[in-house]
Amino acid sequence: MSEDSRTPLRVRFDIRRRELRVAERIQLTPHMLRLVLSGDLEAFQSLGFDDHVKLFFPDPAGEQPVMRDYTPRAFDVAKGLLTIDFALHEPAGPATQWASQAQVGDGLHIGGPRGSQVWPDAFAHYLMIGDETALPAIGRRLENASVGQGFTVLAVVESAAERQEWVTQAEANVRWLYRTKGDDVLTAIDALSLPADTHVWVAGESHWVKAVRTRLHDKGLNPKWIKASGYWQNGEAGAHQSLD
Ligand SMILES: Cc1cc2nc3c(=O)[nH]c(=O)nc-3n(C[C@H](O)[C@H](O)[C@H](O)COP(=O)(O)OP(=O)(O)OC[C@H]3O[C@@H](n4cnc5c(N)ncnc54)[C@H](O)[C@@H]3O)c2cc1C
């Protein structure tokens, strides 16, 4: 397999700002809220499962809106629908506050995605590890995976009540780990038996992601094929860290 066939394809898009409205509100689990937004999605593109859009919220203290990153969980350009899943957390920042109170008809400005990174389906196996904020990307990836692709997922959530069901054509081994039960992701990684040719995607709290990445290196997985991102950071608002 040549290196080229494994290089991710990067695509850039013109950024458009859009005003969408809440069309539907679905409480997926106690801490995961799905909002289906509707409006003009003309030329909206998102090719990568871990793309993000910017959500804009008015900042009462300043003139500039505050922005937060969220994954396009699903979209239908023809119908003008975009689905975003919000992991509701404490302390709640502007995104969580807005989402938890959002009612059908409320408006939301979004921008992007600015671009997509598309990994080729060229690996023997895919390992995905994440916390609640990573579940939209993992769910989207699994739902769009092809027959015969192999996935191992370690999904770390508070308790069994936060478990989601994903429909996939791939061979997926999804393991849920519960913080309230003391499940440890590093121990779960040690116990995995993976093909050498495994691509890894990790996202979640930044410090946690770094510890996971170190353990993956210790396990002998090729750092080149590990994509690790800090989707938020303990004690810091609006943090996004690309770790590779
Ligand atoms: C590329 C990308 C895609 C993302 N996709 C999603 C997505 O689809 N769904 C989703 O829910 N999140 C997603 N996130 C994470 C989300 O952007 C952050 O959690 C964001 O900080 C939430 O904004 P907020 O206004 O609620 O809180 P902030 O104002 O950013 O933070 C307020 C406080 O809450 C803490 N905090 C932030 N997030 C969490 C959390 N998840 N759990 C516990 N404490 C937290 C912060 O440390 C801070 O102390 C994504 C992040 C990135 C970078």
The ligand as an SDF file (V2000), in Angstrom:
LIG
                    3D

 53 58  0  0  0  0  0  0  0  0999 V2000
  -13.9170   19.7980   16.1040 C   0  0  0  0  0  0  0  0  0  0  0  0
  -14.8310   19.7640   17.3190 C   0  0  0  0  0  0  0  0  0  0  0  0
  -16.0770   19.1570   17.2240 C   0  0  0  0  0  0  0  0  0  0  0  0
  -16.9210   19.1030   18.3440 C   0  0  0  0  0  0  0  0  0  0  0  0
  -18.1410   18.5080   18.2230 N   0  0  0  0  0  0  0  0  0  0  0  0
  -18.9780   18.4800   19.3010 C   0  0  0  0  0  0  0  0  0  0  0  0
  -20.2750   17.9250   19.1820 C   0  0  0  0  0  0  0  0  0  0  0  0
  -20.7260   17.4990   18.1030 O   0  0  0  0  0  0  0  0  0  0  0  0
  -21.0570   17.8650   20.2940 N   0  0  0  0  0  0  0  0  0  0  0  0
  -20.6000   18.3720   21.5120 C   0  0  0  0  0  0  0  0  0  0  0  0
  -21.3460   18.2930   22.4990 O   0  0  0  0  0  0  0  0  0  0  0  0
  -19.3910   18.9360   21.6360 N   0  0  0  0  0  0  0  0  0  0  0  0
  -18.5750   19.0100   20.5620 C   0  0  0  0  0  0  0  0  0  0  0  0
  -17.3560   19.5990   20.6760 N   0  0  0  0  0  0  0  0  0  0  0  0
  -16.9540   20.1060   22.0050 C   0  0  0  0  0  0  0  0  0  0  0  0
  -17.5360   21.4780   22.2970 C   0  0  0  0  0  0  0  0  0  0  0  0
  -17.1140   22.4040   21.3090 O   0  0  0  0  0  0  0  0  0  0  0  0
  -17.0100   21.9220   23.6860 C   0  0  0  0  0  0  0  0  0  0  0  0
  -17.4550   21.0440   24.6750 O   0  0  0  0  0  0  0  0  0  0  0  0
  -17.3970   23.3570   23.9990 C   0  0  0  0  0  0  0  0  0  0  0  0
  -16.4720   23.8110   24.9540 O   0  0  0  0  0  0  0  0  0  0  0  0
  -18.8080   23.5060   24.5480 C   0  0  0  0  0  0  0  0  0  0  0  0
  -19.0780   24.8770   24.6730 O   0  0  0  0  0  0  0  0  0  0  0  0
  -19.8660   25.4870   25.9060 P   0  0  0  0  0  0  0  0  0  0  0  0
  -20.1830   26.8960   25.5210 O   0  0  0  0  0  0  0  0  0  0  0  0
  -20.9560   24.5740   26.3210 O   0  0  0  0  0  0  0  0  0  0  0  0
  -18.8010   25.4830   27.1050 O   0  0  0  0  0  0  0  0  0  0  0  0
  -17.4500   26.4290   27.2970 P   0  0  0  0  0  0  0  0  0  0  0  0
  -17.9170   27.8500   27.4550 O   0  0  0  0  0  0  0  0  0  0  0  0
  -16.5520   26.1490   26.1760 O   0  0  0  0  0  0  0  0  0  0  0  0
  -16.9020   25.8810   28.6280 O   0  0  0  0  0  0  0  0  0  0  0  0
  -17.4830   26.1600   29.9100 C   0  0  0  0  0  0  0  0  0  0  0  0
  -16.8780   25.1990   30.9250 C   0  0  0  0  0  0  0  0  0  0  0  0
  -17.3180   23.8880   30.6240 O   0  0  0  0  0  0  0  0  0  0  0  0
  -16.2180   22.9970   30.4760 C   0  0  0  0  0  0  0  0  0  0  0  0
  -16.5910   22.0600   29.3870 N   0  0  0  0  0  0  0  0  0  0  0  0
  -16.6320   22.3010   28.0610 C   0  0  0  0  0  0  0  0  0  0  0  0
  -17.0690   21.2140   27.4030 N   0  0  0  0  0  0  0  0  0  0  0  0
  -17.3010   20.2630   28.3490 C   0  0  0  0  0  0  0  0  0  0  0  0
  -17.7650   18.9270   28.2900 C   0  0  0  0  0  0  0  0  0  0  0  0
  -18.0970   18.3260   27.1410 N   0  0  0  0  0  0  0  0  0  0  0  0
  -17.8990   18.2430   29.4580 N   0  0  0  0  0  0  0  0  0  0  0  0
  -17.5930   18.8180   30.6440 C   0  0  0  0  0  0  0  0  0  0  0  0
  -17.1430   20.0890   30.7580 N   0  0  0  0  0  0  0  0  0  0  0  0
  -17.0010   20.8040   29.6280 C   0  0  0  0  0  0  0  0  0  0  0  0
  -15.0250   23.8860   30.1350 C   0  0  0  0  0  0  0  0  0  0  0  0
  -13.8270   23.3130   30.5730 O   0  0  0  0  0  0  0  0  0  0  0  0
  -15.3400   25.1690   30.9040 C   0  0  0  0  0  0  0  0  0  0  0  0
  -14.9150   25.0290   32.2430 O   0  0  0  0  0  0  0  0  0  0  0  0
  -16.5080   19.6780   19.5730 C   0  0  0  0  0  0  0  0  0  0  0  0
  -15.2670   20.3100   19.6530 C   0  0  0  0  0  0  0  0  0  0  0  0
  -14.4350   20.3560   18.5400 C   0  0  0  0  0  0  0  0  0  0  0  0
  -13.1120   21.0500   18.6670 C   0  0  0  0  0  0  0  0  0  0  0  0
  1  2  1  0
  2  3  1  0
  2 52  2  0
  3  4  2  0
  4  5  1  0
  4 50  1  0
  5  6  2  0
  6  7  1  0
  6 13  1  0
  7  8  2  0
  7  9  1  0
  9 10  1  0
 10 11  2  0
 10 12  1  0
 12 13  2  0
 13 14  1  0
 14 15  1  0
 14 50  1  0
 15 16  1  0
 16 17  1  0
 16 18  1  0
 18 19  1  0
 18 20  1  0
 20 21  1  0
 20 22  1  0
 22 23  1  0
 23 24  1  0
 24 25  2  0
 24 26  1  0
 24 27  1  0
 27 28  1  0
 28 29  2  0
 28 30  1  0
 28 31  1  0
 31 32  1  0
 32 33  1  0
 33 34  1  0
 33 48  1  0
 34 35  1  0
 35 36  1  0
 35 46  1  0
 36 37  1  0
 36 45  1  0
 37 38  2  0
 38 39  1  0
 39 40  1  0
 39 45  2  0
 40 41  1  0
 40 42  2  0
 42 43  1  0
 43 44  2  0
 44 45  1  0
 46 47  1  0
 46 48  1  0
 48 49  1  0
 50 51  2  0
 51 52  1  0
 52 53  1  0
M  END
$$$$
